[in-house]
């Protein structure tokens, strides 16, 4: 699967085609998802509508390592754990793809990050070094290249 294709979606039709391709890739390459589909007795090759794609329950992200290739995780983000002590884990094997996705999203909705001073007020997240939100905001603060951009939890 060509990961760059996720950045070429312009229409609903593009999205649906890509979502089905990603689903089939996951069904063929993600061992946990494969087992889940077998348990459901789901023939993934017969699915041609995105509404029929089975979603992996969030509980699996708390109890299994969900990966679709053999590359080692470069980063592991943890959920906030607000629903209990066992946190969900998001294993990221390609940080450049991860960064590209949120930077392109920011640019799409707001314009260039260099046009902004980012004042981050994230009190419940700042102490969690494994937070994807803190990771993204810290990177956007750096990319803004503005002297006043930063985290302002205790710096009033």
DSSP file (Angstrom, degrees, kcal/mol; ACC not computed):
  #  RESIDUE AA STRUCTURE BP1 BP2  ACC     N-H-->O    O-->H-N    N-H-->O    O-->H-N    TCO  KAPPA ALPHA  PHI   PSI    X-CA   Y-CA   Z-CA
    1    1 A X              0   0    0      0, 0.0     2,-0.9     0, 0.0     3,-0.1   0.000 360.0 360.0 360.0 130.0    0.0    0.0    0.0
    2    2 A X    >   -     0   0    0      1,-0.2     3,-1.7     2,-0.0     4,-0.2  -0.739 360.0-161.8 -84.4 107.0    1.4    3.4   -1.0
    3    3 A X  G >  S+     0   0    0     -2,-0.9     3,-1.4     1,-0.3     4,-0.2   0.756  85.0  68.9 -64.9 -23.7    1.0    5.5    2.1
    4    4 A X  G >  S+     0   0    0      1,-0.3     3,-1.7     2,-0.2    -1,-0.3   0.742  82.7  75.6 -65.6 -21.2    1.4    8.7    0.1
    5    5 A X  G X  S+     0   0    0     -3,-1.7     3,-1.6     1,-0.3    -1,-0.3   0.729  78.8  71.4 -65.0 -20.2   -2.0    8.0   -1.5
    6    6 A X  G X  S+     0   0    0     -3,-1.4     3,-0.5     1,-0.3    -1,-0.3   0.722  94.4  55.6 -67.5 -17.6   -3.8    9.1    1.7
    7    7 A X  G <  S+     0   0    0     -3,-1.7    -1,-0.3    -4,-0.2    -2,-0.2   0.308  95.6  66.7 -96.1   9.1   -2.8   12.7    0.8
    8    8 A X  G <   +     0   0    0     -3,-1.6     2,-0.4     6,-0.1    -1,-0.2   0.233  66.5 124.1-111.9  13.3   -4.4   12.6   -2.7
    9    9 A X    <   +     0   0    0     -3,-0.5     3,-0.1     1,-0.2    -3,-0.0  -0.628  17.0 149.5 -79.1 124.4   -8.1   12.3   -1.5
   10   10 A X        +     0   0    0     -2,-0.4     2,-0.3     1,-0.2    -1,-0.2   0.531  58.4  38.9-127.3 -18.6  -10.2   15.1   -3.0
   11   11 A X  S  > S-     0   0    0      1,-0.1     4,-2.3     0, 0.0    -1,-0.2  -0.835  81.4-108.8-131.4 167.4  -13.7   13.6   -3.4
   12   12 A X  H  > S+     0   0    0     -2,-0.3     4,-2.7     1,-0.2     5,-0.2   0.896 121.7  53.1 -60.7 -40.4  -16.0   11.3   -1.5
   13   13 A X  H  > S+     0   0    0      2,-0.2     4,-2.4     1,-0.2     5,-0.2   0.915 107.4  50.7 -62.2 -43.8  -15.4    8.7   -4.2
   14   14 A X  H  > S+     0   0    0      1,-0.2     4,-2.5     2,-0.2     5,-0.2   0.931 111.7  49.0 -57.1 -46.0  -11.6    9.0   -3.7
   15   15 A X  H  X S+     0   0    0     -4,-2.3     4,-3.1     1,-0.2    -2,-0.2   0.928 110.9  48.6 -61.6 -46.7  -12.1    8.6    0.0
   16   16 A X  H  X S+     0   0    0     -4,-2.7     4,-2.1     2,-0.2    -1,-0.2   0.902 112.4  48.3 -63.7 -41.7  -14.3    5.5   -0.3
   17   17 A X  H  X S+     0   0    0     -4,-2.4     4,-2.0     2,-0.2    -1,-0.2   0.927 115.3  44.8 -62.8 -44.9  -11.9    3.8   -2.8
   18   18 A X  H  X S+     0   0    0     -4,-2.5     4,-3.0    -5,-0.2     5,-0.2   0.902 110.1  54.5 -68.0 -40.3   -9.0    4.5   -0.5
   19   19 A X  H  X S+     0   0    0     -4,-3.1     4,-2.5     1,-0.2    -1,-0.2   0.902 110.2  47.2 -60.2 -41.0  -10.8    3.4    2.6
   20   20 A X  H  X S+     0   0    0     -4,-2.1     4,-2.4    -5,-0.2    -1,-0.2   0.891 112.2  49.8 -67.1 -38.8  -11.6    0.1    1.0
   21   21 A X  H  X S+     0   0    0     -4,-2.0     4,-2.3     2,-0.2    -2,-0.2   0.915 112.3  47.3 -65.5 -42.4   -8.0   -0.3   -0.1
   22   22 A X  H  X S+     0   0    0     -4,-3.0     4,-2.9     2,-0.2     5,-0.2   0.917 111.3  52.1 -64.2 -43.2   -6.8    0.5    3.4
   23   23 A X  H  X S+     0   0    0     -4,-2.5     4,-2.7    -5,-0.2    -2,-0.2   0.935 111.1  46.2 -57.3 -47.8   -9.3   -2.0    4.9
   24   24 A X  H  X S+     0   0    0     -4,-2.4     4,-1.6     2,-0.2    -1,-0.2   0.878 112.0  51.7 -65.6 -37.0   -8.1   -4.8    2.5
   25   25 A X  H  X S+     0   0    0     -4,-2.3     4,-2.0     2,-0.2     5,-0.2   0.938 112.0  46.3 -62.5 -46.4   -4.5   -4.0    3.3
   26   26 A X  H  X S+     0   0    0     -4,-2.9     4,-2.5     1,-0.2     8,-0.3   0.911 110.2  53.7 -61.7 -42.9   -5.2   -4.2    7.1
   27   27 A X  H  < S+     0   0    0     -4,-2.7    -1,-0.2     1,-0.2    -2,-0.2   0.824 116.8  38.4 -61.8 -31.5   -7.2   -7.4    6.6
   28   28 A X  H  < S+     0   0    0     -4,-1.6    -1,-0.2    -3,-0.2    -2,-0.2   0.721 128.1  29.5 -90.8 -23.6   -4.2   -8.9    4.8
   29   29 A X  H  < S+     0   0    0     -4,-2.0     2,-0.7    -5,-0.1    -3,-0.2   0.547  98.1  79.8-119.5 -10.1   -1.3   -7.5    6.9
   30   30 A X     X  -     0   0    0     -4,-2.5     4,-2.9    -5,-0.2     5,-0.2  -0.880  57.8-162.9-106.3 107.9   -2.5   -6.9   10.4
   31   31 A X  H  > S+     0   0    0     -2,-0.7     4,-2.2    36,-0.4    -1,-0.2   0.862  89.3  49.5 -59.7 -40.1   -2.5  -10.2   12.3
   32   32 A X  H  > S+     0   0    0     35,-0.3     4,-2.1    33,-0.2    -1,-0.2   0.930 114.0  45.2 -65.8 -44.7   -4.8   -9.0   15.1
   33   33 A X  H  > S+     0   0    0      2,-0.2     4,-2.7     1,-0.2    -2,-0.2   0.890 110.1  55.7 -66.8 -38.7   -7.4   -7.7   12.7
   34   34 A X  H  X S+     0   0    0     -4,-2.9     4,-2.3    -8,-0.3    -1,-0.2   0.942 109.1  46.6 -56.3 -49.0   -7.1  -10.8   10.6
   35   35 A X  H  X S+     0   0    0     -4,-2.2     4,-2.4     1,-0.2    -1,-0.2   0.894 111.2  52.2 -61.8 -40.6   -8.0  -12.9   13.6
   36   36 A X  H  X S+     0   0    0     -4,-2.1     4,-1.9     2,-0.2    -1,-0.2   0.919 109.8  48.5 -61.9 -44.6  -10.9  -10.6   14.5
   37   37 A X  H  <>S+     0   0    0     -4,-2.7     5,-2.9     2,-0.2     4,-0.4   0.888 110.9  50.7 -64.5 -39.1  -12.3  -10.9   11.0
   38   38 A X  H ><5S+     0   0    0     -4,-2.3     3,-1.3     1,-0.2    -1,-0.2   0.916 107.9  53.1 -63.6 -42.4  -12.0  -14.7   11.1
   39   39 A X  H 3<5S+     0   0    0     -4,-2.4    -1,-0.2     1,-0.3    -2,-0.2   0.880 110.4  47.4 -58.9 -38.6  -13.8  -14.7   14.4
   40   40 A X  T 3<5S-     0   0    0     -4,-1.9    -1,-0.3    -5,-0.2    -2,-0.2   0.534 111.3-125.0 -77.7  -5.6  -16.6  -12.7   12.8
   41   41 A X  T < 5 +     0   0    0     -3,-1.3     2,-0.6    -4,-0.4    -3,-0.2   0.910  53.5 165.5  57.3  43.9  -16.6  -15.1    9.9
   42   42 A X      < -     0   0    0     -5,-2.9     2,-1.1    -6,-0.1    -1,-0.2  -0.820  36.3-152.0 -98.5 121.4  -16.0  -12.1    7.6
   43   43 A X    >   -     0   0    0     -2,-0.6     3,-1.8     1,-0.2     4,-0.4  -0.785  12.9-168.7 -88.8  96.1  -14.9  -12.6    4.1
   44   44 A X  G >  S+     0   0    0     -2,-1.1     3,-1.2     1,-0.3    -1,-0.2   0.780  79.7  64.7 -62.3 -27.3  -13.1   -9.3    3.6
   45   45 A X  G 3  S+     0   0    0      1,-0.2    -1,-0.3    -3,-0.1    -2,-0.0   0.705  98.0  56.8 -69.9 -17.3  -12.8   -9.7   -0.2
   46   46 A X  G <  S+     0   0    0     -3,-1.8     2,-0.6     2,-0.0    -1,-0.2   0.554  82.3 101.6 -88.7  -8.4  -16.6   -9.5   -0.5
   47   47 A X    <   +     0   0    0     -3,-1.2     3,-0.1    -4,-0.4   -23,-0.1  -0.669  32.1 155.5 -83.3 122.4  -16.8   -6.1    1.2
   48   48 A X        +     0   0    0     -2,-0.6     2,-0.4     1,-0.1    -1,-0.1   0.215  55.3  70.2-127.9  11.5  -17.3   -3.4   -1.4
   49   49 A X  S >  S-     0   0    0      1,-0.1     3,-2.1   -29,-0.1     4,-0.3  -0.998  72.1-139.3-134.9 129.6  -19.0   -0.7    0.7
   50   50 A X  G >  S+     0   0    0     -2,-0.4     3,-1.3     1,-0.3    -1,-0.1   0.774 100.9  66.3 -63.2 -25.1  -17.3    1.2    3.5
   51   51 A X  G 3  S+     0   0    0      1,-0.2    -1,-0.3    -3,-0.0     0, 0.0   0.685  97.9  55.9 -67.7 -15.6  -20.3    1.0    5.8
   52   52 A X  G <  S+     0   0    0     -3,-2.1     2,-0.4     2,-0.1    -1,-0.2   0.453  76.9 116.6 -94.8  -2.5  -19.7   -2.8    5.9
   53   53 A X    <   -     0   0    0     -3,-1.3     2,-0.3    -4,-0.3    -3,-0.0  -0.535  66.9-129.1 -70.3 122.8  -16.1   -2.5    7.2
   54   54 A X        -     0   0    0     -2,-0.4     2,-0.4     1,-0.0    -1,-0.1  -0.567  19.3-137.0 -73.9 132.4  -15.9   -4.1   10.7
   55   55 A X        -     0   0    0     -2,-0.3     2,-0.4     1,-0.0    -1,-0.0  -0.729  15.5-120.2 -91.0 137.1  -14.3   -1.8   13.2
   56   56 A X        -     0   0    0     -2,-0.4     5,-0.1     1,-0.1   -23,-0.1  -0.625  37.9-110.8 -72.9 124.6  -11.7   -3.3   15.7
   57   57 A X    >>  -     0   0    0     -2,-0.4     3,-1.7     1,-0.1     4,-0.5  -0.257  18.7-121.9 -59.3 144.1  -13.0   -2.7   19.2
   58   58 A X  H >> S+     0   0    0      1,-0.3     3,-1.2     2,-0.2     4,-0.5   0.787 107.8  72.4 -57.8 -29.4  -11.0   -0.1   21.2
   59   59 A X  H >> S+     0   0    0      1,-0.3     3,-1.3     2,-0.2     4,-1.0   0.830  88.1  62.3 -56.7 -32.6  -10.4   -2.8   23.9
   60   60 A X  H <> S+     0   0    0     -3,-1.7     4,-2.3     1,-0.3     3,-0.3   0.836  96.1  58.4 -63.3 -32.3   -8.0   -4.5   21.4
   61   61 A X  H << S+     0   0    0     -3,-1.2    28,-2.2    -4,-0.5    -1,-0.3   0.635 106.7  49.8 -72.8 -12.3   -5.8   -1.4   21.5
   62   62 A X  H << S+     0   0    0     -3,-1.3    -1,-0.2    -4,-0.5    -2,-0.2   0.682 123.0  28.6 -92.3 -22.9   -5.5   -2.0   25.3
   63   63 A X  H  < S+     0   0    0     -4,-1.0     2,-0.3    -3,-0.3    -2,-0.2   0.542 116.8  47.9-118.6 -10.3   -4.6   -5.6   25.1
   64   64 A X  S  < S-     0   0    0     -4,-2.3     2,-0.8    -5,-0.2    25,-0.2  -0.913  75.4-116.1-132.9 156.7   -2.8   -6.2   21.8
   65   65 A X        -     0   0    0     -2,-0.3     2,-0.8    25,-0.1   -33,-0.2  -0.857  34.6-155.4 -90.6 110.0    0.0   -4.6   19.8
   66   66 A X        +     0   0    0     -2,-0.8    25,-0.4    23,-0.3     2,-0.3  -0.791  31.8 144.4 -95.3 107.0   -1.8   -3.4   16.6
   67   67 A X        -     0   0    0     -2,-0.8   -36,-0.4    23,-0.1   -35,-0.3  -0.981  39.3-158.0-140.7 150.6    0.6   -3.2   13.7
   68   68 A X  S    S+     0   0    0     -2,-0.3     2,-0.3   -38,-0.2   -38,-0.1   0.219  77.2  32.0-116.2  14.0    0.3   -3.9   10.0
   69   69 A X  S    S-     0   0    0      2,-0.2   -40,-0.0   -39,-0.0     0, 0.0  -0.917  83.5-105.1-152.6-179.2    3.9   -4.4    9.1
   70   70 A X  S    S+     0   0    0     -2,-0.3     2,-0.1     2,-0.1    -3,-0.0   0.353  76.8 118.7 -95.3   5.8    7.1   -5.8   10.6
   71   71 A X  S    S-     0   0    0      1,-0.1    -2,-0.2    23,-0.0     2,-0.1  -0.465  70.3-110.5 -72.1 143.3    8.7   -2.4   11.2
   72   72 A X        -     0   0    0     -2,-0.1     2,-0.3     1,-0.1    -1,-0.1  -0.414  35.7-100.0 -72.2 150.0    9.4   -1.6   14.8
   73   73 A X        -     0   0    0      1,-0.2    20,-0.3    -2,-0.1     3,-0.1  -0.530  27.7-166.9 -68.6 129.9    7.4    1.1   16.5
   74   74 A X  S    S+     0   0    0     18,-2.9     2,-0.3     1,-0.3    19,-0.2   0.702  77.4  12.3 -86.8 -24.2    9.3    4.4   16.6
   75   75 A X  E     -A   92   0A   0     17,-1.6    17,-3.0    -3,-0.0     2,-0.5  -0.991  62.1-154.0-152.2 145.2    6.8    5.9   19.1
   76   76 A X  E     -A   91   0A   0     -2,-0.3     2,-0.4    15,-0.2    15,-0.2  -0.970  14.6-162.6-124.5 115.6    4.0    4.5   21.3
   77   77 A X  E     -A   90   0A   0     13,-2.5    13,-2.9    -2,-0.5     2,-0.4  -0.768   7.3-149.7 -96.8 143.2    1.3    7.0   22.2
   78   78 A X  E     -A   89   0A   0     52,-2.6    54,-0.4    -2,-0.4    11,-0.2  -0.875  15.2-118.6-112.7 144.2   -1.0    6.2   25.1
   79   79 A X        -     0   0    0      9,-2.1    51,-0.1    -2,-0.4     8,-0.1  -0.192  38.3 -99.2 -68.3 171.2   -4.7    7.2   25.6
   80   80 A X        -     0   0    0      1,-0.1    -1,-0.1     7,-0.1     7,-0.1   0.736  42.4-135.9 -68.2 -21.7   -5.6    9.4   28.5
   81   81 A X    >   +     0   0    0      5,-0.1     3,-1.4     1,-0.1    -1,-0.1   0.735  55.3 143.6  74.9  21.8   -6.8    6.4   30.5
   82   82 A X  T 3   +     0   0    0      1,-0.3     3,-0.1     3,-0.1    -1,-0.1   0.728  67.6  54.6 -69.1 -20.4   -9.9    8.2   31.6
   83   83 A X  T 3  S-     0   0    0      1,-0.2     2,-0.3     3,-0.1    -1,-0.3   0.402 127.2 -43.6 -93.4   4.3  -12.1    5.1   31.4
   84   84 A X  S <  S-     0   0    0     -3,-1.4    -1,-0.2     1,-0.1     0, 0.0  -0.949  70.1 -69.8 157.4-174.9   -9.8    3.0   33.6
   85   85 A X  S    S+     0   0    0     -2,-0.3     2,-0.8    -3,-0.1    -1,-0.1   0.733 103.1  82.9 -82.6 -22.0   -6.2    2.1   34.4
   86   86 A X  S    S-     0   0    0     -3,-0.1     2,-0.2    -5,-0.0    -3,-0.1  -0.751  71.5-155.1 -88.3 111.4   -5.5    0.2   31.2
   87   87 A X        -     0   0    0     -2,-0.8     2,-0.2   -25,-0.1    -2,-0.1  -0.569  15.2-115.6 -89.8 147.8   -4.6    2.6   28.5
   88   88 A X        -     0   0    0     -2,-0.2    -9,-2.1   -25,-0.0     2,-0.4  -0.491  30.5-142.4 -72.3 149.7   -5.0    2.1   24.7
   89   89 A X  E     -A   78   0A   0    -28,-2.2     2,-0.6   -25,-0.2   -23,-0.3  -0.961  11.7-162.4-121.4 134.9   -1.7    2.1   22.8
   90   90 A X  E     -A   77   0A   0    -13,-2.9   -13,-2.5    -2,-0.4     2,-0.6  -0.940  13.2-157.0-115.9 106.4   -1.1    3.6   19.3
   91   91 A X  E     -A   76   0A   0     -2,-0.6     2,-0.6   -25,-0.4   -15,-0.2  -0.742   6.8-163.8 -87.3 121.6    2.1    2.1   17.9
   92   92 A X  E     +A   75   0A   0    -17,-3.0   -18,-2.9    -2,-0.6   -17,-1.6  -0.929  17.1 174.0-111.8 119.3    3.6    4.4   15.2
   93   93 A X  S    S+     0   0    0     -2,-0.6     2,-0.4   -20,-0.3    -1,-0.1   0.662  75.9  44.0 -95.7 -18.9    6.2    2.9   12.9
   94   94 A X     >  +     0   0    0      1,-0.1     4,-1.9   -19,-0.1     3,-0.3  -0.820  57.6 177.0-131.2  92.3    6.6    5.9   10.5
   95   95 A X  H  > S+     0   0    0     -2,-0.4     4,-2.9     1,-0.2     5,-0.2   0.808  81.5  60.8 -66.1 -29.2    6.8    9.2   12.4
   96   96 A X  H  > S+     0   0    0      2,-0.2     4,-2.4     1,-0.2    -1,-0.2   0.904 107.3  45.1 -65.8 -39.0    7.4   11.1    9.1
   97   97 A X  H  > S+     0   0    0     -3,-0.3     4,-2.0     2,-0.2    -2,-0.2   0.902 113.0  51.4 -67.8 -41.1    4.0   10.0    7.8
   98   98 A X  H  X S+     0   0    0     -4,-1.9     4,-1.6     2,-0.2    -2,-0.2   0.933 113.5  44.1 -60.5 -48.0    2.4   10.8   11.2
   99   99 A X  H  X S+     0   0    0     -4,-2.9     4,-2.5     1,-0.2     5,-0.3   0.921 110.8  54.3 -64.0 -44.6    3.8   14.3   11.2
  100  100 A X  H  X S+     0   0    0     -4,-2.4     4,-2.6    -5,-0.2     5,-0.3   0.880 105.3  55.3 -58.3 -37.9    2.9   14.9    7.5
  101  101 A X  H  X S+     0   0    0     -4,-2.0     4,-1.8     1,-0.2    -1,-0.2   0.931 113.1  38.2 -65.2 -45.9   -0.7   14.0    8.3
  102  102 A X  H  X S+     0   0    0     -4,-1.6     4,-2.4     2,-0.2    -1,-0.2   0.844 116.4  51.7 -77.8 -29.3   -1.2   16.5   11.0
  103  103 A X  H  X S+     0   0    0     -4,-2.5     4,-2.8     2,-0.2     5,-0.2   0.934 112.3  45.9 -68.1 -44.6    0.9   19.3    9.3
  104  104 A X  H  X S+     0   0    0     -4,-2.6     4,-2.4    -5,-0.3    -2,-0.2   0.891 113.0  51.2 -63.7 -38.3   -1.1   18.9    6.1
  105  105 A X  H  X S+     0   0    0     -4,-1.8     4,-2.1    -5,-0.3     5,-0.2   0.926 111.1  47.3 -63.1 -44.9   -4.3   18.9    8.1
  106  106 A X  H  X>S+     0   0    0     -4,-2.4     4,-3.1     1,-0.2     5,-0.8   0.945 113.6  48.0 -60.6 -48.4   -3.3   22.1    9.9
  107  107 A X  H  X5S+     0   0    0     -4,-2.8     4,-1.0     3,-0.2    -1,-0.2   0.885 110.6  52.4 -60.3 -39.6   -2.3   23.7    6.6
  108  108 A X  H  <5S+     0   0    0     -4,-2.4    -1,-0.2    -5,-0.2    -2,-0.2   0.920 121.1  29.8 -63.6 -44.6   -5.6   22.7    5.0
  109  109 A X  H  <5S+     0   0    0     -4,-2.1    -2,-0.2    -5,-0.1    -1,-0.2   0.789 139.3  14.5 -89.2 -28.9   -7.8   24.1    7.7
  110  110 A X  H  <5S-     0   0    0     -4,-3.1    -3,-0.2     1,-0.3     2,-0.2   0.601  97.2-120.2-123.4 -16.9   -5.8   27.0    9.0
  111  111 A X     << -     0   0    0     -4,-1.0    -1,-0.3    -5,-0.8    -2,-0.1  -0.552  67.2  -6.2  97.7-171.3   -3.0   27.8    6.6
  112  112 A X    >   -     0   0    0     -2,-0.2     3,-1.9     1,-0.2     4,-0.1  -0.322  58.0-137.5 -62.9 134.0    0.7   27.8    7.2
  113  113 A X  G >  S+     0   0    0      1,-0.3     3,-1.8     2,-0.2    -1,-0.2   0.751 101.3  71.6 -63.4 -23.6    1.7   27.2   10.9
  114  114 A X  G 3  S+     0   0    0      1,-0.3    -1,-0.3    31,-0.1    -2,-0.1   0.623  87.9  64.3 -68.9 -11.1    4.3   29.9   10.5
  115  115 A X  G <  S+     0   0    0     -3,-1.9     2,-0.4    31,-0.0    -1,-0.3   0.420  99.4  70.2 -86.0   1.0    1.4   32.4   10.4
  116  116 A X    <   -     0   0    0     -3,-1.8     2,-0.6    -4,-0.1    30,-0.1  -0.900  65.5-146.6-125.9 147.0    0.5   31.6   13.9
  117  117 A X        -     0   0    0     -2,-0.4     2,-0.6    31,-0.1    24,-0.1  -0.966  31.1-146.7-100.2 123.3    1.7   32.0   17.5
  118  118 A X        -     0   0    0     -2,-0.6    32,-2.7    23,-0.1     2,-0.7  -0.835  15.8-172.0-101.9 117.9    0.6   28.8   19.3
  119  119 A X  E     -b  150   0B   0     -2,-0.6     2,-0.6    30,-0.2    32,-0.2  -0.916  14.1-157.7-107.8 106.0   -0.4   29.2   22.9
  120  120 A X  E     +b  151   0B   0     30,-2.9    32,-2.8    -2,-0.7     2,-0.6  -0.763  17.3 178.0 -95.6 117.4   -0.9   25.7   24.3
  121  121 A X        +     0   0    0     -2,-0.6     2,-0.2    30,-0.2    30,-0.1  -0.834  25.3 141.3-115.7  88.9   -3.1   25.3   27.4
  122  122 A X    >>  +     0   0    0     -2,-0.6     4,-2.0     1,-0.1     3,-1.2  -0.533  12.7 163.6-129.6  63.8   -3.2   21.6   27.9
  123  123 A X  T 34 S+     0   0    0      1,-0.3     4,-0.5     2,-0.2    -1,-0.1   0.860  75.2  46.6 -58.9 -41.9   -3.0   21.1   31.7
  124  124 A X  T 34 S+     0   0    0      1,-0.2    -1,-0.3     2,-0.1    -2,-0.0   0.652 118.3  43.7 -77.3 -11.3   -4.2   17.5   31.9
  125  125 A X  T X4 S+     0   0    0     -3,-1.2     3,-2.4     1,-0.1     6,-0.2   0.736  90.0  80.8-101.2 -27.2   -1.9   16.4   29.1
  126  126 A X  T 3< S+     0   0    0     -4,-2.0    -2,-0.1     1,-0.3    -3,-0.1   0.786  91.2  52.2 -58.3 -31.9    1.4   18.1   29.9
  127  127 A X  T 3  S+     0   0    0     -4,-0.5     2,-0.9     1,-0.1    -1,-0.3   0.498  93.1  84.1 -82.4  -1.4    2.5   15.6   32.4
  128  128 A X    X   -     0   0    0     -3,-2.4     3,-1.4     1,-0.2     6,-0.2  -0.833  54.8-176.8-105.8  98.4    1.9   12.7   30.0
  129  129 A X  T 3  S+     0   0    0     -2,-0.9    -1,-0.2     1,-0.3    -3,-0.1   0.678  81.1  61.1 -68.0 -17.1    5.0   12.4   27.8
  130  130 A X  T 3  S+     0   0    0     -3,-0.1   -52,-2.6   -51,-0.1     2,-0.4   0.151  76.3 122.2 -97.1  19.5    3.3    9.6   25.8
  131  131 A X    <>  -     0   0    0     -3,-1.4     4,-2.0    -6,-0.2     5,-0.1  -0.699  54.2-153.3 -85.6 127.9    0.4   11.9   24.6
  132  132 A X  H  > S+     0   0    0     -2,-0.4     4,-2.6   -54,-0.4     5,-0.2   0.844  97.6  57.3 -66.1 -32.2    0.0   12.2   20.9
  133  133 A X  H  > S+     0   0    0      2,-0.2     4,-2.8     1,-0.2     5,-0.2   0.932 107.4  46.0 -64.2 -45.3   -1.6   15.6   21.4
  134  134 A X  H  > S+     0   0    0     -6,-0.2     4,-2.7     2,-0.2     5,-0.2   0.907 112.4  52.3 -62.9 -41.0    1.5   16.9   23.3
  135  135 A X  H  X S+     0   0    0     -4,-2.0     4,-1.9     2,-0.2    -2,-0.2   0.941 113.6  42.8 -58.7 -49.2    3.7   15.4   20.6
  136  136 A X  H  X S+     0   0    0     -4,-2.6     4,-2.6     2,-0.2    -2,-0.2   0.939 115.8  47.0 -65.3 -47.9    1.7   17.2   17.8
  137  137 A X  H  X S+     0   0    0     -4,-2.8     4,-2.8     1,-0.2     5,-0.2   0.912 110.8  52.3 -63.8 -42.0    1.4   20.5   19.6
  138  138 A X  H  X S+     0   0    0     -4,-2.7     4,-2.0    -5,-0.2    -1,-0.2   0.904 112.0  46.7 -59.5 -41.2    5.1   20.6   20.5
  139  139 A X  H  X S+     0   0    0     -4,-1.9     4,-2.6    -5,-0.2    -2,-0.2   0.908 112.5  48.8 -68.4 -41.5    6.0   20.0   16.9
  140  140 A X  H  X S+     0   0    0     -4,-2.6     4,-1.9     2,-0.2    -2,-0.2   0.881 109.2  53.7 -66.0 -37.2    3.6   22.7   15.7
  141  141 A X  H  X>S+     0   0    0     -4,-2.8     4,-0.9     2,-0.2     5,-0.6   0.941 111.4  45.8 -59.1 -47.3    5.0   25.1   18.3
  142  142 A X  H ><5S+     0   0    0     -4,-2.0     3,-0.7     1,-0.2    -2,-0.2   0.916 113.0  49.6 -61.6 -44.3    8.5   24.4   16.9
  143  143 A X  H 3<5S+     0   0    0     -4,-2.6    -1,-0.2     1,-0.2    -2,-0.2   0.780  99.4  66.0 -67.8 -26.8    7.3   24.8   13.3
  144  144 A X  H 3<5S-     0   0    0     -4,-1.9    -1,-0.2    -5,-0.2    -2,-0.2   0.835  86.1-156.7 -64.2 -30.6    5.6   28.1   14.0
  145  145 A X  T <<5 +     0   0    0     -4,-0.9     2,-0.4    -3,-0.7    -3,-0.1   0.817  41.9 139.7  57.3  32.9    9.0   29.6   14.7
  146  146 A X    > < -     0   0    0     -5,-0.6     3,-1.3   -30,-0.1    -1,-0.2  -0.914  55.5-138.2-109.0 133.5    7.4   32.3   16.8
  147  147 A X  T 3  S+     0   0    0     -2,-0.4    -1,-0.1     1,-0.3    -2,-0.1   0.792 102.9  49.5 -62.6 -27.9    9.1   33.3   20.1
  148  148 A X  T 3  S+     0   0    0      2,-0.0    -1,-0.3    -3,-0.0     2,-0.2   0.523  84.4 108.9 -90.8  -4.4    5.9   33.5   22.1
  149  149 A X    <   +     0   0    0     -3,-1.3     2,-0.3    -8,-0.1   -30,-0.2  -0.488  49.9  96.7 -68.9 140.7    4.6   30.1   20.9
  150  150 A X  E    S-b  119   0B   0    -32,-2.7   -30,-2.9    -2,-0.2     2,-0.4  -0.967  75.3 -58.0 166.7-179.8    4.8   27.5   23.7
  151  151 A X  E     -b  120   0B   0     -2,-0.3   -30,-0.2   -32,-0.2     3,-0.1  -0.763  39.0-172.3 -87.6 133.9    3.1   25.7   26.5
  152  152 A X        +     0   0    0    -32,-2.8   -31,-0.1    -2,-0.4    -1,-0.1  -0.176  38.2 127.1-124.2  40.5    1.6   28.0   29.1
  153  153 A X  S    S+     0   0    0      1,-0.2    -1,-0.1   -33,-0.1   -30,-0.1   0.970  97.1   2.2 -61.7 -55.7    0.4   25.7   31.9
  154  154 A X  S    S+     0   0    0     -3,-0.1     2,-1.0     1,-0.1    -1,-0.2   0.332 112.8  91.3-114.1   4.6    2.2   27.5   34.7
  155  155 A X              0   0    0      1,-0.2    -1,-0.1    -4,-0.1    -2,-0.0  -0.697 360.0 360.0-104.1  78.8    3.7   30.4   32.7
  156  156 A X              0   0    0     -2,-1.0    -1,-0.2    -3,-0.1    -4,-0.1   0.455 360.0 360.0 -83.8 360.0    1.0   33.0   33.0
